[in-house]
């Protein structure tokens, strides 16, 4: 049996679902914001996508740059940048798809969270898609302990910035977007809840 990780790496299953539905097509410009070691980029690099990424960890960016040089040597190394999400240097409206997988919940508070989301939205083209997976309180409201603001301690012992449905719906409207999928949450038994937020940036004619 073929090892599918050769083709897809350790891609987030909910991102894989977006690929299956044709929302991320070859040739599109995809920015992975907070890319880590590039777990979501293997298939995209192999598949002819115009990939860019950033992370504040120099080691992570170097690993992604090395992976890209093997899998997609036509992509310039400058596409992979050491910088935080809120300080991304990519141009306004340059990406068809922006990914933020398991990273927004590391925000220290409301100010940083808002800055991160606004930066993701800034680099997204009108009509483009933002795909975010982040920790939430949905389904585990009585099992989390508030530390300060939206920072909570989860049952698994970690501390995260937690969103809820109302915040995501308010953000969607305020940014000028529309949900492409209903907000979906996976509750990991007595540990944490991870929510998928998939939003289209409306064209001016749509708003």
C-alpha positions as CSV (number, residue, x, y, z in Angstrom):
1,X,0.0,0.0,0.0
2,X,1.3,3.4,-0.9
3,X,2.3,5.7,2.0
4,X,0.0,8.7,1.5
5,X,2.3,10.8,3.6
6,X,4.7,10.8,0.7
7,X,2.2,12.9,-1.3
8,X,0.4,14.8,1.5
9,X,2.8,15.0,4.4
10,X,1.0,15.3,7.8
11,X,-1.6,17.7,6.3
12,X,-4.4,18.9,8.5
13,X,-7.4,16.7,7.6
14,X,-9.7,19.7,7.5
15,X,-7.4,21.5,5.0
16,X,-7.3,18.2,3.0
17,X,-11.1,18.5,2.8
18,X,-10.8,22.0,1.2
19,X,-8.4,20.4,-1.4
20,X,-10.9,17.7,-2.1
21,X,-13.6,20.3,-2.8
22,X,-11.5,22.1,-5.3
23,X,-11.2,25.3,-3.3
24,X,-7.4,25.3,-3.4
25,X,-6.4,24.8,-7.1
26,X,-3.0,24.4,-8.7
27,X,-1.4,27.7,-9.6
28,X,-3.1,29.6,-6.8
29,X,-0.9,31.7,-4.5
30,X,-1.1,30.2,-1.0
31,X,0.4,31.8,2.1
32,X,0.9,29.6,5.2
33,X,1.0,32.0,8.1
34,X,2.7,30.4,11.1
35,X,3.9,27.5,8.9
36,X,6.0,25.7,11.5
37,X,7.9,22.9,9.9
38,X,5.6,22.9,6.9
39,X,3.3,20.0,7.6
40,X,0.6,21.5,5.4
41,X,2.9,22.4,2.5
42,X,4.2,19.1,1.1
43,X,1.3,18.5,-1.3
44,X,1.1,22.2,-2.3
45,X,4.8,22.3,-3.1
46,X,4.6,19.2,-5.2
47,X,1.4,20.2,-6.9
48,X,2.4,23.4,-8.7
49,X,1.0,25.9,-6.2
50,X,2.7,29.3,-5.7
51,X,3.6,28.8,-2.1
52,X,4.8,31.4,0.4
53,X,5.0,31.1,4.2
54,X,6.2,32.8,7.4
55,X,7.0,31.9,10.9
56,X,8.7,33.7,13.8
57,X,10.9,30.6,14.4
58,X,14.1,30.9,12.1
59,X,14.6,27.1,12.4
60,X,11.1,26.4,11.1
61,X,11.5,28.7,8.2
62,X,14.9,27.2,7.3
63,X,13.3,23.7,7.3
64,X,10.5,24.9,5.0
65,X,12.9,26.6,2.7
66,X,15.0,23.4,2.5
67,X,11.9,21.3,1.8
68,X,10.8,23.8,-0.9
69,X,14.2,23.7,-2.6
70,X,13.8,19.9,-3.0
71,X,10.1,19.8,-3.9
72,X,9.6,23.0,-5.8
73,X,13.0,24.5,-6.7
74,X,11.3,27.1,-8.9
75,X,9.9,28.9,-5.9
76,X,12.3,31.6,-4.7
77,X,13.7,31.3,-1.2
78,X,12.5,34.8,-0.4
79,X,8.9,33.4,-0.3
80,X,9.7,31.9,3.1
81,X,10.2,34.6,5.7
82,X,11.1,34.9,9.4
83,X,8.4,37.1,10.7
84,X,5.3,37.1,12.9
85,X,1.8,36.9,11.5
86,X,0.9,40.4,12.6
87,X,4.0,41.8,10.9
88,X,3.9,39.9,7.6
89,X,5.7,41.7,4.8
90,X,3.7,40.2,1.9
91,X,1.9,42.7,-0.3
92,X,-1.8,43.6,0.2
93,X,-4.2,41.3,-1.6
94,X,-1.5,39.0,-3.0
95,X,-2.9,35.6,-1.9
96,X,-5.7,33.4,-3.2
97,X,-5.6,31.3,0.0
98,X,-4.3,32.1,3.4
99,X,-3.7,29.4,5.9
100,X,-3.5,29.8,9.7
101,X,-3.4,26.3,11.1
102,X,-3.1,25.9,14.9
103,X,-1.5,29.3,15.4
104,X,-4.0,32.0,16.3
105,X,-4.6,30.6,19.7
106,X,-1.1,31.5,20.7
107,X,-2.1,35.2,20.8
108,X,-1.2,36.8,24.1
109,X,-4.5,38.7,24.2
110,X,-7.2,40.6,22.2
111,X,-4.8,43.1,20.8
112,X,-2.4,40.6,19.3
113,X,-5.2,38.3,18.1
114,X,-6.9,41.2,16.3
115,X,-3.6,42.2,14.7
116,X,-3.0,38.7,13.5
117,X,-6.4,38.3,12.0
118,X,-6.2,41.8,10.3
119,X,-2.8,40.9,8.8
120,X,-4.2,37.6,7.4
121,X,-7.1,39.5,5.9
122,X,-4.8,42.2,4.5
123,X,-2.8,39.8,2.3
124,X,-5.9,38.0,1.0
125,X,-7.3,38.9,-2.4
126,X,-11.0,39.8,-2.7
127,X,-12.7,36.5,-3.4
128,X,-10.0,34.6,-1.7
129,X,-10.3,32.1,1.2
130,X,-9.0,32.2,4.7
131,X,-8.6,28.8,6.3
132,X,-8.0,28.9,10.1
133,X,-7.9,26.1,12.7
134,X,-7.7,27.4,16.3
135,X,-8.6,26.4,19.8
136,X,-12.0,27.4,21.1
137,X,-14.2,27.1,24.1
138,X,-17.0,25.6,22.1
139,X,-18.3,22.4,23.7
140,X,-15.9,22.6,26.7
141,X,-17.1,25.9,28.3
142,X,-17.4,24.4,31.7
143,X,-14.0,22.6,31.5
144,X,-11.7,25.6,30.9
145,X,-10.4,28.1,33.5
146,X,-10.0,31.8,32.6
147,X,-6.5,33.1,33.2
148,X,-7.2,36.7,31.8
149,X,-9.3,38.0,29.0
150,X,-9.7,35.2,26.5
151,X,-6.7,33.4,27.7
152,X,-7.7,30.1,29.3
153,X,-6.2,27.0,30.8
154,X,-7.4,23.9,29.0
155,X,-8.0,20.5,30.6
156,X,-4.8,19.2,28.9
157,X,-2.9,21.8,31.0
158,X,-2.0,24.1,28.1
159,X,-2.9,27.8,28.1
160,X,-4.5,29.2,24.9
161,X,-6.4,32.2,23.6
162,X,-9.9,30.8,23.1
163,X,-12.5,32.0,20.6
164,X,-16.2,31.1,20.5
165,X,-18.9,31.1,17.8
166,X,-20.1,34.7,18.5
167,X,-16.6,36.1,18.2
168,X,-16.0,34.3,14.9
169,X,-19.3,35.4,13.5
170,X,-18.7,39.0,14.5
171,X,-15.2,38.9,13.0
172,X,-16.5,37.5,9.8
173,X,-19.0,40.3,9.4
174,X,-16.6,43.1,10.5
175,X,-13.9,42.0,8.1
176,X,-16.3,41.9,5.2
177,X,-16.4,38.1,4.7
178,X,-18.8,35.2,4.5
179,X,-18.5,31.7,5.9
180,X,-17.8,29.1,3.2
181,X,-18.5,26.4,5.7
182,X,-20.5,26.3,8.9
183,X,-18.2,26.8,11.9
184,X,-17.1,23.2,12.9
185,X,-15.6,22.1,16.2
186,X,-13.9,18.9,17.1
187,X,-13.8,18.2,20.9
188,X,-11.0,16.0,21.9
189,X,-12.2,14.0,24.9
190,X,-11.5,15.9,28.1
191,X,-8.6,17.7,26.5
192,X,-9.4,20.6,24.1
193,X,-11.6,21.9,21.3
194,X,-10.4,22.8,17.9
195,X,-12.5,24.9,15.6
196,X,-12.4,25.3,11.8
197,X,-13.2,28.8,10.5
198,X,-13.3,29.1,6.7
199,X,-14.1,32.5,5.3
200,X,-14.3,34.1,1.8
201,X,-13.3,37.7,1.4
202,X,-16.2,39.4,-0.3
203,X,-15.7,41.3,-3.5
204,X,-16.8,45.0,-3.2
205,X,-19.7,44.2,-5.5
206,X,-20.9,41.5,-3.0
207,X,-20.8,43.7,0.1
